[in-house]
Amino acid sequence: MTKTATKTKKKTSKTILFEVRDSGIHGRGLFANRKISKGTVIGIYEGPKVFSDDDDGDHVLWVEEADGTVYGVDGQNELRYVNHSVKANACFEGEELTAVRAISKGAEITHHYGDDWKDL
């Protein structure tokens, strides 16, 4: 009798990583729907690119490329609700939001906006 191998499918979590809710920091915020491990890509900041301070707005993420070129992304997806914290648990690397430490289920996902915001 010939033995046949069976493949085991790796289970993948279908749980969405985050949701938008009211925030104690400011207005609306992004909250973890499950534990997020350090190094996990949480999402990509999406929206039209802008290139002038005249186009700056509440949800523009300014990105500096390796060659020093700076552009903005006028956030259109849920990542626009990431609030500021000096003890941030996530960081934008370009347009990609990545967990810089483990984030527990229910915790607000935050990003350090920069030194201009250090006193907030």
C-alpha positions in Angstrom: 0.0 0.0 0.0 1.4 3.4 -1.0 1.4 6.1 1.6 0.3 9.5 0.4 1.5 12.7 1.9 -1.0 15.3 3.0 -0.3 19.0 2.9 -1.3 21.0 5.9 -2.4 24.5 5.1 -0.8 27.1 7.3 -3.6 29.0 9.1 -3.6 32.7 8.5 -5.4 35.2 10.6 -8.2 36.9 8.8 -8.6 39.4 11.7 -8.1 42.9 10.5 -5.2 44.5 12.3 -6.9 47.7 13.3 -10.1 49.7 13.6 -10.9 53.4 13.9 -12.5 54.5 17.2 -12.8 57.6 19.4 -9.4 58.4 20.9 -8.4 59.8 24.3 -5.4 61.4 22.5 -7.3 63.4 19.8 -10.5 62.9 17.9 -10.4 59.5 16.2 -7.6 57.0 16.5 -6.3 53.7 15.2 -6.6 50.7 17.6 -5.2 47.2 17.4 -7.8 44.5 16.9 -5.3 41.8 17.9 -1.8 41.6 19.2 0.6 43.1 16.6 4.2 41.8 16.8 7.2 44.1 16.5 8.2 44.5 12.9 4.8 43.9 11.5 3.7 46.1 8.6 0.4 47.6 9.8 -0.4 49.2 6.5 0.5 51.6 3.7 -0.5 55.3 3.9 -2.6 56.0 0.8 -3.7 59.1 -1.0 -2.7 61.6 -3.7 0.9 63.0 -3.5 1.4 66.7 -2.8 4.6 68.6 -3.3 3.9 72.0 -1.7 3.3 73.4 1.7 0.3 75.1 0.1 -1.2 71.6 -0.1 -0.5 70.7 3.5 -3.5 69.6 5.5 -4.6 67.7 8.6 -3.8 64.3 7.2 -0.7 64.9 5.0 2.2 62.6 5.8 5.5 64.2 4.7 8.1 61.7 3.4 11.8 62.3 2.8 13.4 60.0 0.3 17.1 58.9 0.5 18.1 61.6 -2.0 16.5 64.3 0.1 13.4 64.8 -2.0 10.3 65.5 0.1 6.7 64.9 -0.9 3.5 64.6 1.0 0.7 62.0 0.9 -2.8 63.4 1.6 -4.1 60.5 3.6 -7.3 58.9 2.3 -7.3 55.6 4.1 -7.8 54.7 7.8 -4.1 55.2 8.6 -4.8 59.0 8.5 -6.1 58.5 12.1 -2.8 57.5 13.6 -2.3 59.9 16.5 1.0 61.3 17.9 2.9 60.0 20.9 6.4 60.6 22.1 6.3 56.9 23.2 5.0 55.7 19.8 4.5 52.0 19.2 4.7 52.4 15.4 6.7 54.3 12.9 6.3 55.4 9.3 9.2 54.2 7.1 8.2 56.1 3.9 4.6 55.4 3.4 4.7 52.1 5.3 3.5 52.0 9.0 5.5 49.4 11.0 5.2 48.3 14.6 8.4 49.3 16.5 7.4 47.2 19.5 4.7 44.7 20.3 1.2 46.3 20.4 -1.4 44.7 22.6 -5.0 44.1 21.5 -7.1 47.2 22.1 -4.1 49.6 22.4 -4.0 52.7 20.3 -1.5 52.7 17.5 0.6 55.8 17.6 3.5 57.4 15.7 5.9 60.2 16.8 5.2 63.1 14.4 8.6 64.6 15.0 10.4 67.0 17.3 8.0 69.9 16.6 5.4 67.8 18.5 7.6 66.6 21.4 5.8 68.6 24.0 2.3 67.2 23.2 
